Amino acid sequence: LYRDASGLARLGAGTSGQFLQTQGTGANPTWGNVSSEMVKIGESSTTSATSGINFDITFDDSTYYKYLIKGWVEYDAERSLRIRLRQGGSTITTGNYDYAISYSYRRYSDNTANSSYGTNRDLDYARINDWDTQSSMGRPGHDFEMHFVNNMQTTDENKYFHGVSAMYRSSGGNYISSNNTFNWIFKGNQNAITGFHLYPTGGTINNAELKCYGFKK
């Protein structure tokens, strides 16, 4: 109930997720919608061992101009992470993935600074990190962010991605490395993307938390 110009009035129920919004002096209250420039549009997780995890997302290029995935993946042992596209709910395993990874590191044994990279083409997967994580020195997992260069619903261009990944330890603690910066592209077709499939170089994913955000136009 609220008091309008003539007396008490009832504000009917709003829809789920709305909030009560004032419109200033002399104006009646109303229900409002929460607005944000960045919206979570998909998530996936697991807490049990699995050989891979699907991350299906409902993309909307008419509403969002960019997308971002933030993820954490933990393995059963020393592993690296591979990724494939999903189209129409199916994982694409054709040999049309190219990737490039670069990073710097310092080797403790001789206190030298180095840089390294990994590249490949025409594989049936892409990589988002180069070194295996080291389980003996901490949790065997990778944290990563992945950005989308173009729209996911477009059907007139190849899909291109870039980002960074970080690991807790590597190679028995003999190295400290920077984040991996990675780029990868899929050249097999130009169909719309409906998600991703992530899996380790061996063994299992034991824990994973994946979220995708859209940035409004």
C-alpha positions, 0 to 999 in steps of 0.5 A: 500500500502507498498513498497517492494523490487521492488516498491509499492505493495498492501496488500489484505484485511485480514479476520475479526479480524486480525491485521496488523503485521510487520515482521521486517526490510526488510520483507513485512507486513502481516495480523496476527491472535490474539493469546491468551492462554485464550479464551472466548468460551461462554457467557450468560446473562439476565436483566429480571426476569427468573426462570432459565438460560441456559448456553450452551457452545461449548467445544473443548477438543482438543484445551483446557485442562481446562475451567473456568466459572466466573459468577454473579447472582442477585435474587429477594430476599434471595436465594441460587443458584442451578446448573444442567448439560446440555447434548445435549441441555437438562437439566439433572434432575435425582437424581445423583448429590453430593455436598460438601460446606465449609466456615468459619464465625464470628458471631458479636452478641457474637464475635465468630469464627466458621466454617460450611459446607453443604453436600448432595448426590443423589439430582437432582441438585448441590449447589455452595453456602450454605447460602442465600444472604441477600437482606435487606443489599445489592444486593441479589446475588452471585459471583462465579468461577467454575473450571472443573476437567476433560474434558467435551467431554470425555465419559469415566468418571464422571464430577467433578467441584470445585470453590468458591462463595461469597455473599454480605451479610447474615443473617441480617448483623449478620455474616461475612463469607468467600467464600464458597468453593464447590465441586460437581460431577454428577454420572448419566452418562458419556456423553459429557457436553454441558452446565449448567442450573442455578436457585435459591432456589425460586423466580427469577433470575433478573440479570445474567452475565456468561462467560466461558473461555478455556485455550489452551494446 
